[in-house]
Every structure is written in structure tokens, then in C-alpha cells.
Amino acid sequence: MDMQVLDSSRDVPVGYNVDVSRGERVGRVTSEWFNRPDDERFLSLDDLFASVKGRAERSRTRSVESAAIRVEASRDNPERLGLVLPGAEEPVAPTHWSFGQMASLVGAPAAYLRQLPAPLAGINLQYGLTNHRAEQIKTLETEDGRTELRAVTGPDYGRIYDHELVSAVRRIAGDGTGDTRWKVPGVLDWSTGVYNPMVDVTRETTTLYASDRDVFLFLVDDLNPIEAGLLPDGSPDLYFRGFYCWNSEVGAKTLGIASFYLRAVCQNRNLWGVEDFQEITIRHSKHAANRFAHEAAPALTRFAESSPVPFIEGVRAAREKIVARTDEDRQDFLRRRGFSKAETGRIVETVLAEEGRPPESVFDFVQGITAVARTKPHQDARLAMEGKAKALLDRAA
């Protein structure tokens, strides 16, 4: 069986024929794409970096005594509430996010406080701060026309700035628009089954996002397809490498990186035909910055520079490892691995419908399991089934 990385130095075709009926569907990127307004969409890593770096340069962080914070509210403006921090003369205005953090720290219901006029909300918040058992909190403030309080966390919060993650991506992906092998993805044409990697980066197609509280990036190496075996019609089964990562310097999310192989990205940024999905996350705890420097950033670089040969060999081994030749073998193979009788029947029927023959190899079973998993209405059940498929593939490698 011929398995190889195709050479992108040749002329790039209009697109690649792909089979998205195989592998997993991952919807994380499409949820980002769907919910981002235009001002959170960026057309290059340079523009994204300039934005998040700029706000970090306008910010400062410090630890303050919670009991020393004074809440100010205007009787003339029932929606205006400010916080006077120790050593400051002017109040800072909390963002929607930092107000919620402050309320959570002192055990006050943020949703309820937001419904009150500012003076009443201020009285409740002041009481909580004055009686807060923790002596210190850490703030992130920004001078941007007016002083703004962007985040309120515990004193041991380990902040990883959004620009640090973007900088790590830029080291391997340049501008993210094609000056390196890593770029904003192309688009799958559902009518032809052809994935076109050459698509202009616009606010509609971009996968580079940042808001006032987070950053999210998704890039692919889709000019260098990886051939791993053949489809039933004899055409190559093509994959591309991809990764996405995210962070929130204000504490809204962990830092995380996910790497995988995929067959296509559609217009609304769903990932199709995903294999070998791996993810690492780092909480913003006391030593988070060191973990990012020594674990996450190097892991991203290793994946970007790694050879796809281990993945290809894993697929080869799974395709070649025959584990069932009879209906009884198929039932036994799946039932011993925790699948119900109904699930077993559906998996076998799915492979038979898609491949024109019942499953025999580990790879056949993995494709059937992931196809059935995609039909699960509940995420927990889907992830559990996909986890079983990945474990089968890992053991075959």
C-alpha cells in the first residue's frame, strides 16, 4: 500500500478529493466562527499579535488588599459603578467580565447585582469586599481612554498573556496566510467533495480570533496532503495536519492546544474526517507561565516540525491488522470492548454501507465506530465512543 507525503513544491491543484465520511467531526472551530463579530476577526497573525500585544502593553497587574477597595456609585447614573483601588485617586470601571469575577470572589450573585441600581449593587459589593476572608486579590487594569478593570483573580493566579500564545504560533506559522506551510484553512465544496486550500482570507473565512477576554487560532498545513492508503474506489485517502489553540489572560478559559489530522474544513469551519486528535490544557495556576514555556510551546513546535510517518504507519498497521473474518468474530470483537448489542449491529451495518463489505481490520472498525459516534445526540456519549475508537487505533500502531 502506497503511503506518502505529497510534494507541495509542484503546482498546487484546484483542490483535493477527500472522503469526509471517515473519522470524527469536530465542531469547536465552527462555534468560534459562528459567535465572533467582525471586530474579533483578524486577517493575519501580525494583525492579531499587534492587537493583543498592544492591550498588554497598556495594562498593569498588581496585588491589592480586598478590604481596602472602595466601591463608588453615582446616584445620578444608576448604571455607573466604579472601584477605587488602594493608592489610586480615580475609580476604575469594571468590565462585565471583571465585575462577575469580583462578585464571585466575595460570594455575591453577579446576575442579581447587575439587575440592581448601581448604589444598591455597590453597597452589597462593598460589604462583600470588606468581609472577604482572602487578604489579597490580583487585578489587571488597562489605561485605554479611561482606566478599566479587566480582571480580578486570586493572588496565585498565573497569568499567561494572549500575545505570548500568538507569538509562539508566529514562530512556526509566520503571518498565517501562506508565507509558511501553516495557514488559514481552505474550504470544502460539498457538491463535488473537493477541498480547495487556496481561499482568500476574509473576515468570513478567517480562523484567527480575539476578544477583550480571549484569543483563539486555527491553522492547517493543507498544501501538503498526506496519502495514507486508498479509498474503496482506489483513489488516495488524503489527510492534512491541523491545530488550534486558545487562551484567556483574564481568566475566562484555560490555555490549550489541540493537534490532529483532518480531511477537510467546510465553509462554516467544521472539521471533518479528524484522526489522532490530541489535546493539552494548562490552568492559570501559580506555575502556569513555566508550564507554558516548557510544555505547551515546545509541544506546538514539535507537532509543527514533526514527520507524519508515525501517523501514517499507525494507519497502515490498523488497516493491515485483521481482527474479524466472520459475523461471530465481529460481534465478539466489539462486545468485548464494551459496545452494546445495538451499537455493535449499527457499527457493522455502517461499515457495510460505506465500504461495501463488513469490517475486518482495526481500521474498518475504527471508521465504523466514529461514524456511529457522530450520530449520538449527547456530547458525553459521543466523546466516550470516539475515545474507544482512538484507543483501538493507538493499540494497533
C-alpha positions as CSV (number, residue, x, y, z in Angstrom):
1,M,0.0,0.0,0.0
2,D,1.5,3.4,-1.1
3,M,1.6,5.9,1.8
4,Q,3.5,9.2,1.3
5,V,3.6,12.9,1.9
6,L,2.8,14.6,-1.4
7,D,5.3,17.3,-2.5
8,S,3.8,20.8,-2.4
9,S,6.7,22.2,-4.4
10,R,4.8,21.1,-7.5
11,D,1.9,23.2,-8.9
12,V,-1.0,23.2,-6.4
13,P,-4.1,21.8,-8.0
14,V,-7.5,23.4,-7.7
15,G,-8.3,21.1,-4.9
16,Y,-8.1,17.6,-3.4
17,N,-10.8,14.9,-3.5
18,V,-11.4,13.9,0.1
19,D,-13.7,11.4,1.9
20,V,-15.3,13.2,4.9
21,S,-17.5,10.2,5.8
22,R,-14.5,8.8,7.7
23,G,-13.0,9.9,11.0
24,E,-14.6,12.3,13.5
25,R,-16.3,15.6,13.1
26,V,-15.0,18.3,15.5
27,G,-17.2,21.4,16.0
28,R,-15.0,23.5,18.2
29,V,-13.8,25.8,15.5
30,T,-17.3,26.3,14.0
31,S,-18.6,27.5,17.3
32,E,-15.9,30.2,17.4
33,W,-16.6,31.1,13.8
34,F,-20.3,31.4,14.4
35,N,-20.1,33.6,17.5
36,R,-17.4,36.1,16.6
37,P,-18.4,39.6,15.5
38,D,-16.3,41.3,12.8
39,D,-14.2,43.3,15.3
40,E,-13.0,40.0,16.8
41,R,-11.8,38.6,13.4
42,F,-8.3,39.1,12.2
43,L,-6.9,38.5,8.7
44,S,-3.3,37.7,9.7
45,L,-1.2,36.7,12.7
46,D,0.6,40.0,12.5
47,D,-2.6,42.0,13.0
48,L,-3.8,39.7,15.7
49,F,-0.5,39.9,17.6
50,A,-0.4,43.7,17.3
51,S,-3.9,43.9,18.9
52,V,-3.3,41.6,21.8
53,K,0.3,42.8,22.4
54,G,-0.9,46.4,22.4
55,R,-3.5,45.9,25.1
56,A,-1.0,44.0,27.2
57,E,1.4,47.0,27.0
58,R,-1.4,49.3,28.1
59,S,-2.1,47.1,31.1
60,R,-0.6,46.6,34.5
61,T,-1.2,44.0,37.2
62,R,-0.8,44.3,40.9
63,S,-2.0,42.7,44.1
64,V,-4.2,44.7,46.5
65,E,-5.9,44.3,49.8
66,S,-9.5,43.4,49.1
67,A,-10.8,45.1,52.2
68,A,-9.1,48.4,51.0
69,I,-11.1,48.6,47.8
70,R,-13.8,51.3,47.9
71,V,-16.9,51.0,45.7
72,E,-18.3,54.2,44.3
73,A,-21.7,54.5,42.7
74,S,-23.4,57.5,41.2
75,R,-27.0,58.4,42.2
76,D,-27.3,60.4,39.0
77,N,-26.4,57.4,36.8
78,P,-27.9,54.1,38.1
79,E,-25.7,52.1,35.7
80,R,-22.3,53.7,36.7
81,L,-20.2,51.9,39.2
82,G,-16.5,52.3,39.9
83,L,-13.8,50.8,42.2
84,V,-11.2,52.9,43.9
85,L,-8.1,50.7,44.4
86,P,-5.5,51.4,47.1
87,G,-3.1,54.2,46.1
88,A,-5.3,55.4,43.3
89,E,-7.3,58.7,43.2
90,E,-9.6,57.9,40.3
91,P,-12.0,54.9,40.2
92,V,-11.6,52.2,37.6
93,A,-14.6,50.9,35.7
94,P,-15.1,47.1,35.8
95,T,-15.8,45.3,32.6
96,H,-18.8,42.9,32.5
97,W,-16.3,40.1,33.0
98,S,-14.3,41.6,35.9
99,F,-17.5,42.6,37.7
100,G,-18.5,39.0,37.6
101,Q,-15.1,37.8,38.8
102,M,-15.2,40.4,41.7
103,A,-18.7,39.2,42.7
104,S,-17.7,35.6,42.6
105,L,-14.6,36.2,44.8
106,V,-16.7,37.7,47.6
107,G,-19.6,35.2,47.2
108,A,-22.1,37.6,45.7
109,P,-24.5,36.6,42.9
110,A,-23.3,38.7,39.9
111,A,-26.5,38.2,37.9
112,Y,-28.6,39.6,40.7
113,L,-26.2,42.5,41.4
114,R,-26.3,43.5,37.7
115,Q,-30.1,44.0,37.9
116,L,-29.8,46.4,40.8
117,P,-29.3,50.2,40.5
118,A,-25.6,51.0,41.0
119,P,-25.9,52.4,44.5
120,L,-27.6,49.2,45.8
121,A,-25.2,46.9,43.9
122,G,-22.3,49.0,45.3
123,I,-23.5,48.5,48.9
124,N,-23.7,44.8,48.5
125,L,-20.3,44.6,46.8
126,Q,-18.7,46.8,49.4
127,Y,-19.9,44.6,52.2
128,G,-18.5,41.5,50.5
129,L,-15.1,43.1,49.9
130,T,-14.9,44.4,53.5
131,N,-15.6,41.0,54.9
132,H,-13.7,39.0,52.3
133,R,-11.5,36.4,54.0
134,A,-8.8,36.4,51.4
135,E,-6.5,39.3,52.2
136,Q,-5.3,40.0,48.6
137,I,-6.6,39.9,45.1
138,K,-4.8,40.4,41.8
139,T,-6.0,42.9,39.3
140,L,-5.4,43.6,35.6
141,E,-6.0,47.2,34.7
142,T,-5.9,49.0,31.4
143,E,-5.4,52.6,30.5
144,D,-7.4,52.9,27.3
145,G,-9.1,56.3,27.2
146,R,-10.3,55.6,30.7
147,T,-8.9,53.3,33.4
148,E,-10.6,49.9,33.1
149,L,-10.5,46.9,35.3
150,R,-10.2,43.9,33.0
151,A,-9.7,41.0,35.5
152,V,-9.9,40.2,39.2
153,T,-8.3,36.9,40.3
154,G,-6.8,35.3,43.4
155,P,-3.2,36.2,44.3
156,D,-1.7,33.0,43.0
157,Y,-3.3,33.3,39.5
158,G,-0.6,32.5,36.9
159,R,-1.3,34.8,34.0
160,I,-0.2,33.8,30.5
161,Y,-0.8,36.7,28.2
162,D,-2.6,36.2,25.0
163,H,0.3,37.7,23.0
164,E,2.6,35.0,24.4
165,L,0.5,32.3,22.8
166,V,0.2,34.2,19.5
167,S,4.0,34.8,19.5
168,A,4.6,31.0,19.9
169,V,2.3,30.4,16.9
170,R,4.0,33.1,14.8
171,R,7.4,31.4,15.3
172,I,6.1,28.4,13.3
173,A,3.4,29.9,11.2
174,G,4.7,33.3,10.2
175,D,1.8,35.5,9.2
176,G,-0.6,32.6,9.0
177,T,-1.6,33.5,5.4
178,G,0.7,31.2,3.4
179,D,4.2,32.6,4.0
180,T,4.9,29.2,5.7
181,R,3.3,25.8,5.4
182,W,0.8,26.8,8.1
183,K,-2.1,28.9,7.1
184,V,-5.8,29.8,7.5
185,P,-7.7,26.8,6.0
186,G,-9.4,26.5,2.7
187,V,-13.0,25.3,2.1
188,L,-14.7,22.0,1.2
189,D,-17.1,22.1,-1.8
190,W,-19.9,19.8,-0.7
191,S,-21.3,19.4,-4.2
192,T,-18.0,17.9,-5.6
193,G,-16.3,16.5,-2.4
194,V,-13.2,18.6,-3.4
195,Y,-11.3,20.5,-0.7
196,N,-9.8,23.7,-2.1
197,P,-6.9,25.0,0.0
198,M,-6.5,28.2,-2.0
199,V,-9.1,30.5,-0.5
200,D,-8.7,34.3,0.2
201,V,-8.5,35.2,3.9
202,T,-11.5,37.4,4.6
203,R,-13.5,38.2,7.8
204,E,-15.8,35.4,6.7
205,T,-13.1,32.7,6.2
206,T,-10.6,33.7,8.8
207,T,-9.9,31.4,11.8
208,L,-7.9,34.0,13.8
209,Y,-10.0,35.5,16.6
210,A,-9.6,37.7,19.7
211,S,-11.9,39.5,22.0
212,D,-11.4,41.6,25.1
213,R,-11.2,38.3,27.1
214,D,-9.7,35.6,24.9
215,V,-7.8,34.5,21.8
216,F,-8.4,31.5,19.5
217,L,-6.4,30.4,16.5
218,F,-6.8,27.6,14.0
219,L,-4.3,26.8,11.2
220,V,-3.7,23.9,8.8
221,D,-0.9,22.6,6.6
222,D,-3.3,22.0,3.7
223,L,-0.9,22.4,0.8
224,N,1.0,19.3,1.8
225,P,-1.6,16.4,1.8
226,I,-0.6,13.1,3.3
227,E,-1.7,10.0,1.5
228,A,-2.5,7.1,3.9
229,G,-3.9,4.3,2.0
230,L,-6.7,4.1,-0.6
231,L,-10.4,4.6,-0.6
232,P,-12.8,1.9,-1.9
233,D,-12.7,3.5,-5.4
234,G,-8.9,3.3,-5.5
235,S,-8.3,7.0,-5.0
236,P,-5.9,8.1,-2.2
237,D,-7.2,8.7,1.3
238,L,-5.8,12.2,1.9
239,Y,-5.2,14.0,5.3
240,F,-3.8,17.3,6.3
241,R,-2.3,18.4,9.6
242,G,-4.0,21.0,11.7
243,F,-4.0,22.5,15.2
244,Y,-6.0,25.1,17.2
245,C,-5.1,26.8,20.4
246,W,-6.8,29.2,22.8
247,N,-6.1,31.3,25.9
248,S,-7.6,33.9,28.2
249,E,-5.3,36.3,30.0
250,V,-8.3,37.5,32.2
251,G,-9.2,34.0,33.5
252,A,-12.2,33.2,31.2
253,K,-10.5,30.0,29.9
254,T,-7.6,27.7,30.4
255,L,-4.7,27.7,27.9
256,G,-5.0,24.8,25.5
257,I,-3.6,23.3,22.3
258,A,-5.2,20.6,20.2
259,S,-3.4,18.9,17.3
260,F,-4.8,16.4,14.8
261,Y,-5.0,15.1,11.2
262,L,-8.1,16.0,9.2
263,R,-9.5,15.5,5.8
264,A,-11.3,18.8,5.2
265,V,-12.7,22.1,6.6
266,C,-16.1,23.2,5.4
267,Q,-17.3,26.8,4.9
268,N,-18.7,27.2,8.4
269,R,-15.4,25.8,9.8
270,N,-16.5,22.4,10.9
271,L,-13.5,19.9,10.9
272,W,-14.2,16.7,9.0
273,G,-12.5,13.4,8.9
274,V,-10.4,14.1,12.0
275,E,-8.0,11.4,13.2
276,D,-5.4,11.2,16.0
277,F,-6.9,14.1,18.0
278,Q,-4.7,15.1,20.9
279,E,-5.1,18.0,23.4
280,I,-3.2,19.5,26.3
281,T,-4.5,22.2,28.7
282,I,-2.9,24.4,31.3
283,R,-4.7,26.1,34.1
284,H,-3.6,29.5,35.1
285,S,-2.2,28.4,38.4
286,K,0.9,29.6,40.2
287,H,3.4,28.0,37.8
288,A,1.4,28.3,34.6
289,A,3.9,30.5,32.8
290,N,6.7,28.0,33.4
291,R,4.5,25.1,32.1
292,F,3.6,27.1,29.0
293,A,7.3,27.8,28.3
294,H,8.5,24.2,29.0
295,E,5.5,22.1,27.9
296,A,2.9,23.8,25.7
297,A,5.0,26.0,23.4
298,P,7.6,23.2,22.7
299,A,4.7,20.7,22.1
300,L,3.3,23.1,19.4
301,T,6.7,23.4,17.8
302,R,7.3,19.6,17.9
303,F,4.0,19.0,16.1
304,A,4.6,21.7,13.5
305,E,8.0,20.3,12.7
306,S,7.3,16.6,13.2
307,S,7.2,13.9,10.5
308,P,3.8,12.4,9.7
309,V,5.4,9.0,9.3
310,P,4.3,7.7,12.8
311,F,0.7,8.6,11.9
312,I,1.0,7.0,8.5
313,E,2.5,3.9,10.0
314,G,-0.3,3.8,12.6
315,V,-2.9,3.9,9.9
316,R,-1.1,1.3,7.9
317,A,-0.9,-1.0,10.9
318,A,-4.6,-0.5,11.7
319,R,-5.5,-1.3,8.0
320,E,-3.4,-4.4,7.9
321,K,-4.4,-5.8,11.3
322,I,-7.3,-8.2,10.5
323,V,-9.3,-8.9,13.7
324,A,-12.5,-10.4,12.4
325,R,-13.4,-12.7,9.4
326,T,-16.9,-13.9,10.4
327,D,-20.0,-12.3,11.8
328,E,-19.3,-14.0,15.1
329,D,-15.8,-12.6,15.2
330,R,-17.2,-9.1,14.6
331,Q,-19.8,-9.4,17.4
332,D,-17.2,-10.8,19.8
333,F,-14.6,-8.1,18.9
334,L,-17.0,-5.2,19.6
335,R,-18.9,-6.7,22.6
336,R,-15.6,-7.4,24.4
337,R,-14.7,-3.8,24.1
338,G,-17.8,-2.5,25.8
339,F,-20.2,-1.9,22.9
340,S,-23.8,-2.9,23.3
341,K,-25.6,-5.3,21.1
342,A,-27.4,-2.5,19.3
343,E,-24.2,-0.4,18.9
344,T,-22.4,-3.5,17.5
345,G,-25.1,-4.0,14.9
346,R,-25.0,-0.4,13.9
347,I,-21.2,-0.3,13.6
348,V,-21.2,-3.3,11.3
349,E,-24.0,-2.1,9.2
350,T,-22.4,1.3,8.8
351,V,-19.1,-0.2,7.5
352,L,-21.0,-2.5,5.2
353,A,-23.0,0.5,3.8
354,E,-19.9,2.8,3.4
355,E,-17.3,0.2,2.3
356,G,-19.5,-2.4,0.5
357,R,-18.2,-5.1,2.8
358,P,-18.3,-5.9,6.6
359,P,-15.5,-4.7,8.8
360,E,-12.4,-6.9,9.1
361,S,-9.4,-4.7,10.1
362,V,-9.0,-2.5,13.1
363,F,-9.2,0.5,10.8
364,D,-12.5,-0.7,9.5
365,F,-13.9,-0.9,13.0
366,V,-12.5,2.5,14.0
367,Q,-14.2,4.1,11.0
368,G,-17.5,2.4,11.8
369,I,-17.3,3.4,15.5
370,T,-16.6,7.1,14.7
371,A,-19.4,7.2,12.1
372,V,-21.9,5.9,14.6
373,A,-20.5,8.3,17.3
374,R,-21.3,11.2,15.1
375,T,-25.0,10.3,15.3
376,K,-25.0,10.5,19.1
377,P,-27.2,13.4,20.2
378,H,-25.3,13.8,23.5
379,Q,-21.7,15.0,23.6
380,D,-20.7,12.8,26.5
381,A,-21.8,9.6,24.7
382,R,-20.2,10.7,21.5
383,L,-16.9,11.5,23.2
384,A,-16.9,8.2,25.0
385,M,-17.4,6.3,21.8
386,E,-14.8,8.3,20.0
387,G,-12.4,7.6,22.9
388,K,-12.9,3.8,22.4
389,A,-12.1,4.2,18.7
390,K,-8.9,6.2,19.4
391,A,-7.8,3.5,21.9
392,L,-8.2,0.8,19.3
393,L,-6.2,2.8,16.8
394,D,-3.4,3.5,19.3
395,R,-3.1,-0.2,20.3
396,A,-2.9,-1.2,16.6
397,A,0.0,1.2,15.9
